[in-house]
Amino acid sequence: MSIPDETARAQEHTTQWLMVAGWVVGAALLRTLLSASVPLLPDETYYWEWTRRLEAGYFDHPPGIALLITLGVKLFGNTVAGVRAGPAIAALVTHVAAVMCAWQLAGRGPAGAIAARRAAMLMTVLPIATLGLVLATPDAALFATAMLALLAVERALATPVRSLASLAWWVLAGLALGGAFVSKYTAVLLPMGLVIACLVHPALRKRYLDAGPWVASAIALALFAPVVAWNAFNNWISFRFQLGHGFNAAARGNPLSRELEMLGGQVGLASPILFGLLAMVVWFALRDGWVARHTAHPTDVGVRRFALAVIAVVPLGFFAVSAWRRPVEANWPAMIYPGAMMLLATSDRPSLQGAWWRRGIWVAAGLLIVVALQAYTPILPLKPRKDPIARAHGWTTLAAAVQQARQDPFLDGTIDRWIAADRYQDASEIAFHLADQPTVFALNLGGRTNQYDVWPNAWQKVRPGDGLVVVFDADAKGDSLAAVVGSWFKASQQGALVSLTRNGGEVATRRLWLYRIARDVPRESPTHPPQPTTAAP
């Protein structure tokens, strides 16, 4: 090979990696802009509340998101930037891990650099990868740890069975998988997919002779053990809630409509063309790996691609079963994407590159731009009550009204003045936006059980002679619940009607109620059974 050819190859290689860096940095900047454009959503402030009572588990999820938010608030305080800083770091880790995984899977050389660039592009324009990693939700921690686990598993499968290098990669896979278990319970679908792949594929079955997978499993379970212990100390409430959340029968829709709804949600999270390409590449990897199963060597790239494809398919199959009984939220099957993205980024099939690849990238980028603009200012013809982004707005107004109510002369003569809301979303938003960020109870008289029912609540804290400011929905149901609370106090007074708005459009309305001189407050929730409050050690 001539020197000019070598120089041209080196320059092309450098160009590819400069493009990788550009996509990674650009995505980080885009997520920063989106984060600055949208106030904290109620789920984010709910998870922020967890950081003020760090435990080994919570009613809704394992503690991963609480630990991630804690990292951010330690750096930037109890602010919007602080709450989202940890997830921003996790998003960057996810992006870099995806690039490295694609580079390794494609063979490191020129093909590896191209695959790394394609992975960087997918992580930038795929809606679930960019928009889903802006918010402080469990998915941020899950994606980072899951992508690190896939990187380690791919490397482990690329090394000879029972080698020292294999063991080292399996140890790293166990650490990452343990982190995924601590992030979200659906992480169990990752090893489930790998186990199924190893059972059905002869070349992968040889991995059971290796100590590595067993060591990885032990490490992951050891990291998850505190979550199990917390559940044991708390009547298994988190496990029971999530199992019921996923499989209890629901009245809404029918099985077919729920399956179509789940599929439509995935098309939206990936964008239509890219979802089609992801589905195709997973199918090709499954087919090719299965055809070559009797002649393949355990370290062949086709074997690794088969394993990644099974890992991608299992979450979709699991939630297809779940959708037969109840609606599935769009982000629940999110574990289909890390493996599928790696397969698409590294595919050398012409049908998955070229024109359709470019169209998919442009369509996804266009959708991303529309959502980014919608986050900054409403441009879509959506009613505020139907706009998911609008749910982040209006809370400063409500918090200001609550602060004014705390100082109302009607409460003169009370001992302690407590604050509560009926919804856990309202309670967490009010606590975050009040200047002193006090304890705010969620009464949950009209909603489902949640973490506030595990913590000491108003039933344990409000004593005779205390006062209380409560936020209810401004409707007939809210007024009836306000009357129930009023029966526990000597006197009550209807407070301000507060409209939560975005750009003048009404998102929701709340009514404040003031109560003075507590006398007959029940010692447990009238609607939810008391929950154990002993945290695991």
KELUM-817398 format. One line per 5 residues: their letters; for each residue x, y, z of C-alpha. Coordinates in Angstrom, 2 decimals. Layout:
N
a	X Y Z | ...
//
This chain:
537
msipd	0.00 0.00 0.00 | 1.39 3.41 -0.94 | 2.09 6.14 1.59 | -0.61 8.46 0.14 | -3.19 5.69 0.60
etara	-2.12 5.17 4.19 | -2.28 8.92 4.81 | -5.77 9.12 3.33 | -6.94 6.22 5.50 | -5.49 7.85 8.61
qehtt	-7.16 11.14 7.77 | -10.50 9.39 7.17 | -10.12 7.56 10.49 | -9.42 10.84 12.28 | -12.38 12.49 10.56
qwlmv	-14.73 9.74 11.73 | -13.64 10.14 15.34 | -13.91 13.93 15.15 | -17.49 13.42 13.96 | -18.08 11.07 16.89
agwvv	-16.85 13.73 19.29 | -19.06 16.32 17.58 | -22.18 14.18 17.93 | -21.46 13.39 21.58 | -20.78 17.02 22.51
gaall	-23.73 18.24 20.42 | -26.10 15.83 22.14 | -24.85 16.94 25.55 | -25.44 20.58 24.63 | -28.90 19.79 23.29
rtlls	-29.85 17.98 26.48 | -28.55 20.94 28.49 | -30.72 23.36 26.48 | -33.78 21.15 26.88 | -33.12 20.83 30.60
asvpl	-32.94 24.61 30.93 | -36.18 25.04 28.96 | -38.44 22.76 31.00 | -39.11 23.13 34.74 | -39.08 20.00 36.83
lpdet	-41.94 17.63 36.12 | -43.89 16.20 39.09 | -42.21 12.80 38.83 | -38.81 14.51 39.05 | -39.66 16.41 42.21
yywew	-41.12 13.18 43.62 | -37.76 11.46 43.07 | -35.99 14.52 44.47 | -37.99 14.03 47.67 | -36.45 10.57 47.92
trrle	-32.99 12.13 48.19 | -34.04 13.77 51.46 | -34.69 10.31 52.92 | -32.11 8.03 51.31 | -33.01 4.38 51.72
agyfd	-32.19 1.07 50.06 | -35.55 1.04 48.30 | -38.74 2.96 47.63 | -42.35 2.12 46.92 | -42.11 2.71 43.18
hppgi	-38.52 1.82 42.27 | -35.10 0.84 43.58 | -32.91 3.72 44.83 | -30.84 4.31 41.67 | -32.51 7.57 40.66
allit	-32.34 8.89 44.23 | -28.60 8.21 44.32 | -28.15 9.85 40.92 | -30.06 12.98 41.94 | -28.13 13.08 45.23
lgvkl	-24.90 13.31 43.21 | -26.26 16.35 41.37 | -27.66 18.18 44.39 | -24.35 17.69 46.19 | -22.75 19.61 43.32
fgntv	-25.40 22.23 42.53 | -27.80 22.26 45.47 | -31.55 21.63 45.54 | -32.14 23.39 42.22 | -33.32 22.35 38.78
agvra	-29.70 22.07 37.66 | -28.87 20.02 40.74 | -31.74 17.59 40.22 | -30.85 17.02 36.56 | -27.04 17.08 36.82
gpaia	-26.76 13.41 37.79 | -28.94 12.24 34.89 | -26.92 14.49 32.56 | -23.75 12.69 33.64 | -25.52 9.35 33.16
alvth	-26.57 10.40 29.65 | -22.97 11.19 28.76 | -21.84 7.83 30.13 | -24.54 6.12 28.04 | -23.41 7.91 24.89
vaavm	-19.73 7.09 25.36 | -20.46 3.47 26.26 | -22.62 3.08 23.14 | -19.81 4.46 20.97 | -17.27 2.11 22.52
cawql	-19.58 -0.90 22.25 | -20.25 -0.26 18.55 | -16.54 0.29 17.89 | -15.65 -3.01 19.52 | -18.46 -5.00 17.91
agrgp	-17.53 -3.74 14.43 | -13.88 -4.65 14.80 | -12.14 -1.46 15.90 | -10.54 -0.61 12.54 | -12.02 1.67 9.84
agaia	-15.33 -0.21 10.09 | -15.25 0.32 13.84 | -14.82 4.08 13.47 | -17.81 4.24 11.10 | -19.89 2.15 13.50
arraa	-18.88 4.44 16.38 | -20.05 7.44 14.38 | -23.38 5.76 13.57 | -23.87 4.87 17.25 | -23.12 8.47 18.22
mlmtv	-25.71 9.66 15.69 | -28.36 7.25 16.94 | -27.78 8.28 20.53 | -28.24 11.90 19.48 | -31.37 11.76 17.32
lpiat	-33.29 8.79 18.73 | -36.03 10.44 20.84 | -35.80 7.95 23.71 | -32.02 8.36 23.86 | -31.96 12.16 23.93
lglvl	-35.33 13.28 25.31 | -35.58 10.33 27.68 | -32.19 11.15 29.21 | -32.95 14.82 29.91 | -35.32 14.13 32.77
atpda	-34.42 12.91 36.25 | -36.18 9.55 36.04 | -35.05 5.97 36.69 | -34.53 5.49 32.95 | -31.45 7.75 33.05
alfat	-29.66 5.48 35.52 | -30.99 2.37 33.79 | -29.73 3.34 30.32 | -26.24 4.19 31.57 | -25.78 0.97 33.52
amlal	-27.47 -1.18 30.87 | -25.23 0.18 28.12 | -22.15 -0.41 30.27 | -23.38 -3.95 30.92 | -23.85 -4.59 27.18
laver	-20.36 -3.24 26.49 | -18.88 -5.63 29.05 | -20.99 -8.60 27.92 | -20.03 -8.06 24.28 | -16.36 -8.03 25.24
alatp	-16.78 -11.08 27.45 | -18.40 -13.00 24.58 | -15.56 -11.92 22.27 | -12.91 -13.55 24.47 | -12.15 -17.28 24.72
vrsla	-14.19 -19.34 27.15 | -12.55 -19.74 30.59 | -9.87 -17.14 29.85 | -8.65 -14.54 32.32 | -9.78 -11.75 29.99
slaww	-13.25 -13.28 29.86 | -13.46 -13.37 33.64 | -12.39 -9.72 33.90 | -15.10 -8.62 31.48 | -17.72 -10.72 33.26
vlagl	-16.78 -9.04 36.55 | -17.35 -5.63 34.95 | -20.61 -6.89 33.48 | -21.73 -7.98 36.95 | -20.96 -4.57 38.43
algga	-22.85 -2.78 35.65 | -25.76 -5.19 35.82 | -25.96 -4.73 39.59 | -26.18 -1.00 38.96 | -28.99 -1.63 36.47
fvsky	-30.87 -3.75 39.04 | -30.56 -0.87 41.53 | -31.91 1.52 38.87 | -35.11 -0.18 37.75 | -36.69 -3.60 38.15
tavll	-37.07 -4.06 34.38 | -33.28 -4.44 34.24 | -33.87 -8.12 35.03 | -34.90 -8.50 31.38 | -31.26 -7.97 30.30
pmglv	-29.83 -11.12 31.91 | -33.06 -12.93 31.08 | -32.41 -12.26 27.40 | -28.80 -13.39 27.69 | -29.80 -16.59 29.51
iaclv	-32.33 -17.42 26.78 | -29.74 -16.74 24.07 | -27.23 -19.04 25.79 | -29.81 -21.77 26.21 | -30.91 -21.89 22.58
hpalr	-27.60 -21.24 20.78 | -25.01 -24.07 20.92 | -21.99 -21.76 20.72 | -23.30 -19.55 23.51 | -24.23 -22.57 25.59
kryld	-20.53 -23.22 26.12 | -20.40 -20.06 28.23 | -22.04 -22.01 31.05 | -18.70 -23.84 31.39 | -17.08 -20.49 32.19
agpwv	-16.95 -19.16 35.74 | -17.47 -15.62 34.44 | -21.27 -15.59 34.04 | -21.72 -17.13 37.49 | -19.36 -14.58 39.05
asaia	-21.20 -11.76 37.26 | -24.53 -13.06 38.57 | -23.20 -13.23 42.13 | -21.87 -9.66 41.94 | -25.12 -8.29 40.49
lalfa	-27.24 -10.05 43.11 | -24.96 -8.85 45.92 | -25.43 -5.25 44.78 | -29.18 -5.82 44.58 | -29.37 -7.48 48.02
pvvaw	-30.02 -4.23 49.98 | -33.07 -3.57 47.78 | -34.38 -7.04 48.57 | -33.71 -6.50 52.27 | -35.58 -3.18 52.22
nafnn	-38.56 -4.87 50.62 | -38.45 -7.63 53.20 | -38.53 -5.05 55.99 | -41.42 -3.26 54.29 | -43.80 -6.13 53.52
wisfr	-42.48 -6.49 49.93 | -44.47 -3.41 48.95 | -42.29 -2.37 46.00 | -42.16 -5.82 44.43 | -45.90 -6.28 44.91
fqlgh	-46.69 -2.87 43.46 | -44.60 -3.37 40.33 | -45.95 -6.86 39.68 | -49.49 -5.58 40.05 | -48.66 -2.49 38.01
gfnaa	-47.57 -4.69 35.13 | -49.97 -7.61 35.24 | -53.19 -6.77 37.08 | -56.08 -6.62 34.66 | -57.24 -3.14 33.62
argnp	-60.58 -2.05 32.25 | -59.20 0.41 29.65 | -59.16 -0.88 26.09 | -59.00 -4.45 24.87 | -55.97 -6.71 24.33
lsrel	-55.61 -5.84 20.64 | -55.88 -2.09 21.18 | -53.37 -2.24 24.04 | -50.89 -4.20 21.90 | -51.22 -1.65 19.12
emlgg	-50.87 1.17 21.62 | -47.65 -0.36 22.95 | -46.25 -0.78 19.44 | -47.23 2.77 18.54 | -45.44 4.03 21.63
qvgla	-42.24 2.31 20.52 | -42.53 3.80 17.04 | -42.82 7.21 18.66 | -39.85 6.66 20.96 | -37.59 5.58 18.09
spilf	-39.19 7.56 15.20 | -40.96 5.59 12.44 | -38.13 4.90 9.98 | -35.47 4.15 12.58 | -37.87 1.82 14.40
gllam	-38.33 -0.09 11.16 | -34.57 -0.30 10.63 | -34.04 -1.42 14.23 | -36.67 -4.16 13.81 | -35.04 -5.32 10.57
vvwfa	-31.52 -5.48 11.97 | -32.70 -7.45 15.00 | -34.46 -9.92 12.71 | -31.37 -10.32 10.50 | -29.15 -10.92 13.55
lrdgw	-31.54 -13.56 14.89 | -31.87 -15.31 11.55 | -28.18 -15.28 10.65 | -27.11 -16.38 14.10 | -29.59 -19.23 14.11
varht	-28.67 -20.46 10.64 | -24.98 -20.63 11.59 | -25.53 -22.02 15.08 | -23.94 -25.44 14.44 | -20.75 -24.14 12.81
ahptd	-20.19 -20.91 14.74 | -17.32 -20.46 17.17 | -18.26 -19.00 20.60 | -16.31 -15.81 19.89 | -17.69 -15.19 16.38
vgvrr	-19.22 -11.76 15.82 | -22.40 -13.39 14.51 | -22.82 -15.17 17.84 | -22.48 -11.89 19.72 | -24.96 -10.21 17.40
falav	-27.41 -13.07 18.01 | -27.07 -12.55 21.77 | -27.69 -8.79 21.45 | -30.74 -9.46 19.28 | -32.28 -11.84 21.83
iavvp	-31.54 -9.31 24.59 | -33.46 -6.73 22.52 | -36.42 -9.00 21.77 | -37.09 -10.30 25.29 | -38.30 -6.97 26.77
lgffa	-40.67 -6.49 23.85 | -42.09 -9.98 24.30 | -42.40 -9.51 28.05 | -44.40 -6.31 27.71 | -46.46 -7.73 24.89
vsawr	-47.68 -10.27 27.45 | -48.23 -7.45 29.95 | -50.20 -5.40 27.40 | -52.60 -8.31 26.99 | -53.83 -7.54 30.53
rpvea	-53.29 -3.80 30.98 | -51.94 -0.71 29.17 | -48.16 -0.48 28.88 | -46.50 2.92 29.18 | -44.22 3.74 26.26
nwpam	-40.99 3.79 28.26 | -41.48 0.45 29.99 | -39.97 -1.70 27.17 | -37.04 0.72 26.83 | -34.52 -2.11 27.26
iypga	-35.15 -3.17 23.66 | -33.10 -0.21 22.40 | -29.52 -0.52 23.71 | -28.86 -3.85 21.97 | -30.87 -2.97 18.86
mmlla	-29.00 0.32 18.47 | -25.67 -1.47 18.62 | -26.80 -3.90 15.92 | -27.96 -1.11 13.62 | -24.84 0.98 14.15
tsdrp	-22.59 -1.95 13.22 | -24.63 -3.47 10.39 | -22.94 -3.67 6.99 | -26.12 -4.48 5.08 | -26.76 -1.97 2.26
slqga	-30.49 -1.96 3.03 | -29.74 -0.68 6.53 | -27.37 2.03 5.39 | -27.67 4.37 2.42 | -30.88 6.23 1.68
wwrrg	-33.11 4.73 4.38 | -30.51 5.35 7.06 | -30.23 9.00 6.01 | -34.01 9.39 5.87 | -34.35 7.85 9.30
iwvaa	-31.75 10.18 10.78 | -33.37 13.24 9.20 | -36.90 12.29 10.30 | -35.74 11.59 13.87 | -33.78 14.85 13.91
glliv	-36.84 16.72 12.68 | -39.01 15.24 15.41 | -36.34 16.14 17.93 | -36.31 19.75 16.75 | -40.10 19.98 17.00
valqa	-40.06 18.63 20.56 | -37.21 20.97 21.50 | -39.15 23.97 20.19 | -42.30 22.76 21.97 | -40.30 22.55 25.19
ytpil	-39.19 26.16 24.76 | -42.55 27.57 23.69 | -45.82 25.89 22.55 | -45.86 25.49 18.75 | -48.08 22.42 18.41
plkpr	-51.88 22.74 18.46 | -52.19 20.89 21.76 | -54.51 21.95 24.54 | -52.45 22.73 27.66 | -54.16 19.91 29.59
kdpia	-53.05 17.45 26.87 | -49.47 18.72 26.56 | -47.06 16.55 28.60 | -44.53 19.38 28.83 | -47.17 21.72 30.27
rahgw	-47.38 19.53 33.38 | -44.07 21.10 34.47 | -45.55 24.60 34.57 | -47.53 26.57 37.14 | -45.96 25.16 40.28
ttlaa	-44.20 28.36 41.32 | -47.60 30.07 41.28 | -49.12 27.34 43.44 | -46.17 27.43 45.85 | -46.55 31.21 46.20
avqqa	-50.23 30.78 47.06 | -49.38 28.11 49.64 | -46.78 30.40 51.21 | -49.35 33.16 51.51 | -51.83 30.73 53.06
rqdpf	-49.26 29.67 55.66 | -49.27 33.26 56.91 | -53.06 33.72 56.86 | -54.46 35.17 60.13 | -57.04 32.38 60.10
ldgti	-54.27 30.06 61.35 | -53.38 32.31 64.30 | -53.51 30.37 67.53 | -52.37 27.10 66.02 | -49.20 25.43 67.28
drwia	-47.47 24.03 64.16 | -48.59 24.92 60.67 | -48.22 21.94 58.38 | -48.61 21.71 54.60 | -50.16 18.87 52.61
adryq	-51.61 18.05 49.20 | -53.83 15.21 48.20 | -51.63 14.15 45.26 | -48.00 13.11 45.69 | -47.14 15.09 42.55
dasei	-48.50 18.29 44.09 | -46.83 17.64 47.43 | -43.37 17.19 45.91 | -43.67 20.20 43.60 | -44.81 22.45 46.46
afhla	-41.97 21.23 48.70 | -39.41 21.91 45.99 | -40.67 25.38 45.07 | -41.22 26.79 48.57 | -38.21 28.83 49.65
dqptv	-37.57 26.81 52.81 | -38.37 23.47 51.08 | -40.31 22.16 54.11 | -41.85 18.75 54.69 | -45.07 18.51 52.68
falnl	-47.37 15.55 53.20 | -49.31 13.73 50.50 | -52.64 12.62 51.99 | -53.44 10.32 49.03 | -57.12 10.31 49.90
ggrtn	-58.09 10.30 46.23 | -55.12 8.52 44.65 | -52.99 5.42 44.67 | -50.59 4.35 47.38 | -47.07 5.71 46.96
qydvw	-43.88 6.44 48.90 | -45.59 9.07 51.06 | -47.63 6.26 52.60 | -44.40 4.57 53.68 | -42.93 7.66 55.33
pnawq	-44.40 9.18 58.51 | -47.36 11.14 57.24 | -49.84 13.69 58.55 | -51.52 10.95 60.57 | -48.40 10.64 62.72
kvrpg	-47.21 14.25 62.69 | -50.26 16.51 63.07 | -51.10 16.87 66.77 | -53.99 18.50 68.64 | -53.84 22.26 68.25
dglvv	-51.92 22.23 64.96 | -52.95 23.97 61.76 | -52.85 22.64 58.20 | -52.86 24.04 54.66 | -53.96 21.49 52.05
vfdad	-54.11 21.61 48.25 | -56.93 19.71 46.56 | -58.21 19.50 43.00 | -60.64 22.31 42.31 | -63.63 20.07 41.59
akgds	-66.47 18.33 43.38 | -64.29 15.39 44.41 | -61.64 17.72 45.79 | -64.27 19.63 47.77 | -65.65 16.39 49.24
laavv	-62.16 15.31 50.32 | -61.61 18.75 51.83 | -64.76 18.24 53.89 | -63.40 14.93 55.21 | -60.23 16.65 56.40
gswfk	-62.32 19.48 57.85 | -64.02 17.03 60.19 | -60.67 16.52 61.93 | -60.29 20.22 62.86 | -62.17 22.78 64.91
asqqg	-62.58 25.13 61.94 | -61.85 25.23 58.21 | -61.77 27.90 55.55 | -61.76 27.76 51.78 | -58.62 29.39 50.41
alvsl	-57.44 30.65 47.05 | -58.29 29.08 43.70 | -55.02 28.68 41.80 | -54.73 28.18 38.07 | -51.62 26.36 36.84
trngg	-50.83 27.82 33.43 | -48.33 27.72 30.61 | -48.18 30.75 28.33 | -51.66 31.73 29.45 | -53.20 28.32 28.82
evatr	-54.70 26.59 31.84 | -53.09 23.23 32.63 | -54.95 22.50 35.87 | -56.67 24.20 38.81 | -56.18 23.67 42.52
rlwly	-58.06 24.87 45.60 | -56.35 25.68 48.89 | -58.03 24.84 52.18 | -57.00 26.10 55.61 | -57.64 24.16 58.82
riard	-57.10 25.32 62.38 | -56.92 23.57 65.76 | -56.57 19.86 65.00 | -58.57 17.66 67.36 | -59.64 14.34 65.76
vpres	-56.93 13.55 63.18 | -56.91 9.78 62.53 | -53.72 7.92 63.40 | -53.65 6.18 60.01 | -54.84 6.88 56.49
pthpp	-58.63 6.53 56.10 | -58.14 5.13 52.56 | -54.78 3.29 52.56 | -53.68 0.66 55.05 | -50.71 1.63 57.20
qptta	-47.34 0.67 55.73 | -44.25 -0.52 57.60 | -41.75 2.29 58.08 | -38.71 0.33 59.22 | -35.94 0.82 56.70
ap	-33.51 -1.95 55.90 | -30.09 -1.54 57.44
//
